Amino acid sequence: PVLARPPDHLIRRRGAALGQPAVRGDQAGERADQPVRTEPQGGLGPLQLRVGFRQVTALQVHGVSESVTEQLTSAVSVALAAVHLERGDLPEAHAQLKRAEAALRICPDRLVCAIACLITAHCRLAEGRAPAVFEMIRRARQDWSPPGWLELRLIILESRAHVLAGDIPAAVAAARSADPRSVPEAAAALAHAWLASGDCPAARTALDD
């Protein structure tokens, strides 16, 4: 899993600012009212994403400023990218990330940009490109301190990227810094690192603690 509550929060935040309901989907053949469910990371509960571009267009037609429209477009595209990544559809995830990038050039949003970097990093991990993962993590953190929930996901992703790069000590250190005793995803990352080193007892301990 990649993202849970954050994209939904972003979409509702922008919709609420306009007095609009959560944006609903009309992408890749989905019905406009069809919810897409992704599993959470970090125990935040299931996420129902109703996202797309139909309402964004409608808002523009009804006189909403271009900057607000682009804010909605970037948040919607990032959320859709997360959904496509969950489904294993990397080409469509990349296409949505490009849309988000274009919208963010018009109306920058640091949080949406950082989440886009996180999703891009997951795509790079799936492609086996560890250096590109580290670069996306660096961009997500650049010039600010990400909120705790986002930093946690970056650390866990960093651990997995270290495993991909063959640096097991760094992978273990990163996973341990994410508090594996209380964060299941961090425990899973720690176990993954130990398994990659061939230490099955340590991996079992990481999951049992």
VEXDREN-2710 file (C-alpha; in Angstrom, 1 decimal):
% VEXDREN-2710
k/r/px/py/pz
1/PRO/0.0/0.0/0.0
2/VAL/1.1/3.5/-0.7
3/LEU/-1.3/6.1/0.7
4/ALA/-4.3/6.1/2.9
5/ARG/-6.0/9.1/4.4
6/PRO/-3.9/12.0/3.0
7/PRO/-5.2/12.1/-0.6
8/ASP/-8.8/11.9/0.6
9/HIS/-8.0/14.7/3.1
10/LEU/-6.5/16.9/0.4
11/ILE/-9.4/16.4/-2.0
12/ARG/-12.0/17.1/0.7
13/ARG/-10.0/20.1/1.9
14/ARG/-10.0/21.7/-1.5
15/GLY/-13.7/20.8/-2.1
16/ALA/-14.7/22.3/1.2
17/ALA/-13.0/25.6/0.4
18/LEU/-15.3/25.8/-2.6
19/GLY/-18.4/24.6/-0.9
20/GLN/-18.2/21.5/-3.1
21/PRO/-18.5/17.8/-2.2
22/ALA/-15.6/15.4/-2.6
23/VAL/-14.5/15.1/-6.2
24/ARG/-15.8/12.0/-7.9
25/GLY/-14.3/9.9/-10.6
26/ASP/-14.5/9.7/-14.4
27/GLN/-11.2/8.2/-15.3
28/ALA/-10.0/5.1/-17.3
29/GLY/-13.5/3.9/-18.0
30/GLU/-14.7/4.1/-14.4
31/ARG/-18.3/5.3/-13.8
32/ALA/-18.3/8.8/-12.3
33/ASP/-19.8/7.5/-9.0
34/GLN/-17.8/4.4/-8.7
35/PRO/-15.7/4.4/-5.4
36/VAL/-12.2/2.9/-5.5
37/ARG/-10.9/1.3/-2.3
38/THR/-7.3/1.2/-1.3
39/GLU/-5.8/-0.4/1.8
40/PRO/-4.2/1.9/4.3
41/GLN/-0.6/2.2/5.4
42/GLY/-0.2/3.2/9.0
43/GLY/-3.5/2.0/10.4
44/LEU/-5.5/5.0/9.2
45/GLY/-8.5/3.0/8.1
46/PRO/-9.8/2.2/4.5
47/LEU/-9.9/5.0/2.0
48/GLN/-12.8/5.6/-0.5
49/LEU/-11.5/7.7/-3.3
50/ARG/-14.1/9.3/-5.6
51/VAL/-11.9/11.2/-7.9
52/GLY/-11.7/12.5/-11.5
53/PHE/-11.9/15.5/-13.7
54/ARG/-15.6/15.9/-14.4
55/GLN/-16.2/18.1/-11.4
56/VAL/-12.9/20.0/-11.9
57/THR/-14.2/20.9/-15.4
58/ALA/-17.6/21.9/-14.0
59/LEU/-16.0/24.1/-11.4
60/GLN/-14.0/25.9/-14.1
61/VAL/-17.1/26.4/-16.2
62/HIS/-18.9/27.9/-13.2
63/GLY/-16.2/30.6/-12.7
64/VAL/-13.8/29.0/-10.2
65/SER/-10.4/30.6/-10.6
66/GLU/-7.7/28.8/-12.6
67/SER/-5.5/28.5/-9.5
68/VAL/-8.2/26.7/-7.5
69/THR/-9.0/24.5/-10.4
70/GLU/-5.3/23.5/-10.8
71/GLN/-5.2/22.8/-7.0
72/LEU/-8.0/20.4/-7.4
73/THR/-6.5/18.9/-10.6
74/SER/-3.2/18.2/-8.9
75/ALA/-4.8/16.6/-5.8
76/VAL/-7.1/14.5/-7.9
77/SER/-4.3/13.3/-10.2
78/VAL/-2.1/12.4/-7.3
79/ALA/-4.9/10.4/-5.7
80/LEU/-5.6/8.6/-9.0
81/ALA/-1.9/7.8/-9.4
82/ALA/-2.0/6.1/-6.0
83/VAL/-5.0/4.1/-7.0
84/HIS/-3.3/2.9/-10.3
85/LEU/-0.1/2.1/-8.4
86/GLU/-2.1/-0.1/-6.0
87/ARG/-3.5/-1.9/-9.0
88/GLY/0.0/-2.4/-10.5
89/ASP/-0.8/-0.1/-13.5
90/LEU/2.5/1.8/-13.6
91/PRO/1.9/3.4/-17.0
92/GLU/-1.4/5.0/-15.9
93/ALA/0.2/6.0/-12.6
94/HIS/2.9/7.8/-14.5
95/ALA/0.3/9.5/-16.7
96/GLN/-1.5/10.8/-13.7
97/LEU/1.7/12.0/-12.1
98/LYS/2.5/14.0/-15.3
99/ARG/-0.9/15.6/-15.1
100/ALA/-0.3/16.5/-11.4
101/GLU/3.2/17.9/-12.3
102/ALA/1.7/20.2/-15.0
103/ALA/-1.0/21.4/-12.5
104/LEU/1.6/22.0/-9.8
105/ARG/3.7/24.2/-12.1
106/ILE/0.7/26.5/-12.4
107/CYS/-0.4/26.3/-8.7
108/PRO/2.3/24.9/-6.5
109/ASP/1.3/23.0/-3.4
110/ARG/4.1/21.7/-1.2
111/LEU/2.2/18.9/0.4
112/VAL/0.6/17.6/-2.9
113/CYS/4.0/17.8/-4.5
114/ALA/5.6/15.8/-1.7
115/ILE/2.9/13.1/-1.9
116/ALA/3.5/13.0/-5.7
117/CYS/7.2/12.4/-5.0
118/LEU/6.3/9.6/-2.6
119/ILE/4.1/7.9/-5.2
120/THR/6.7/8.4/-7.9
121/ALA/9.3/6.8/-5.5
122/HIS/7.1/3.8/-5.1
123/CYS/6.9/3.5/-8.9
124/ARG/10.7/3.6/-9.1
125/LEU/10.9/1.0/-6.4
126/ALA/8.6/-1.3/-8.4
127/GLU/10.9/-0.7/-11.4
128/GLY/14.0/-1.7/-9.4
129/ARG/15.6/1.8/-9.6
130/ALA/17.0/2.4/-6.2
131/PRO/18.9/5.7/-7.0
132/ALA/15.7/7.2/-8.4
133/VAL/13.8/6.2/-5.3
134/PHE/16.3/8.1/-3.1
135/GLU/16.1/11.1/-5.4
136/MET/12.3/11.2/-5.1
137/ILE/12.6/10.9/-1.3
138/ARG/15.1/13.8/-1.3
139/ARG/12.7/15.9/-3.3
140/ALA/9.8/15.1/-1.0
141/ARG/11.8/16.4/2.0
142/GLN/13.4/19.4/0.2
143/ASP/13.2/22.8/1.9
144/TRP/10.7/21.7/4.6
145/SER/9.9/19.2/7.3
146/PRO/7.1/16.9/6.0
147/PRO/4.3/16.1/8.4
148/GLY/4.7/13.0/10.6
149/TRP/2.5/10.7/8.7
150/LEU/4.3/11.5/5.4
151/GLU/7.8/11.3/7.0
152/LEU/7.0/7.9/8.3
153/ARG/6.1/6.6/4.8
154/LEU/9.3/8.1/3.4
155/ILE/11.4/6.4/6.1
156/ILE/9.7/3.0/5.4
157/LEU/10.2/3.5/1.7
158/GLU/13.8/4.5/2.3
159/SER/14.4/1.2/4.1
160/ARG/13.0/-0.8/1.2
161/ALA/15.2/1.2/-1.3
162/HIS/18.3/0.4/0.8
163/VAL/17.4/-3.3/0.5
164/LEU/17.1/-2.9/-3.2
165/ALA/20.5/-1.2/-3.3
166/GLY/22.0/-4.0/-1.2
167/ASP/22.7/-1.9/1.8
168/ILE/21.2/-4.0/4.6
169/PRO/22.6/-2.1/7.6
170/ALA/21.1/1.2/6.2
171/ALA/17.8/-0.6/5.6
172/VAL/17.7/-2.0/9.1
173/ALA/18.6/1.4/10.6
174/ALA/15.9/3.2/8.6
175/ALA/13.2/0.7/9.6
176/ARG/14.2/0.9/13.2
177/SER/13.9/4.6/13.2
178/ALA/10.3/4.3/12.1
179/ASP/9.4/2.6/15.5
180/PRO/8.7/-1.0/14.3
181/ARG/7.3/-2.0/17.7
182/SER/4.3/0.3/17.2
183/VAL/4.1/0.7/13.5
184/PRO/3.3/-2.5/11.6
185/GLU/4.6/-1.3/8.3
186/ALA/7.9/-0.4/9.9
187/ALA/8.1/-3.9/11.4
188/ALA/7.4/-5.4/8.0
189/ALA/10.2/-3.3/6.5
190/LEU/12.6/-4.4/9.2
191/ALA/11.6/-8.0/8.6
192/HIS/12.1/-7.5/4.9
193/ALA/15.6/-6.1/5.5
194/TRP/16.6/-9.1/7.7
195/LEU/15.2/-11.6/5.2
196/ALA/17.2/-9.9/2.5
197/SER/20.3/-10.6/4.6
198/GLY/19.3/-14.2/5.1
199/ASP/18.7/-13.8/8.9
200/CYS/15.3/-15.5/9.2
201/PRO/15.3/-15.6/13.1
202/ALA/15.8/-11.8/13.2
203/ALA/13.0/-11.3/10.6
204/ARG/10.7/-13.4/12.7
205/THR/11.6/-11.5/15.9
206/ALA/10.9/-8.2/14.1
207/LEU/7.3/-9.4/13.3
208/ASP/6.7/-10.9/16.7
209/ASP/7.9/-7.9/18.8
END
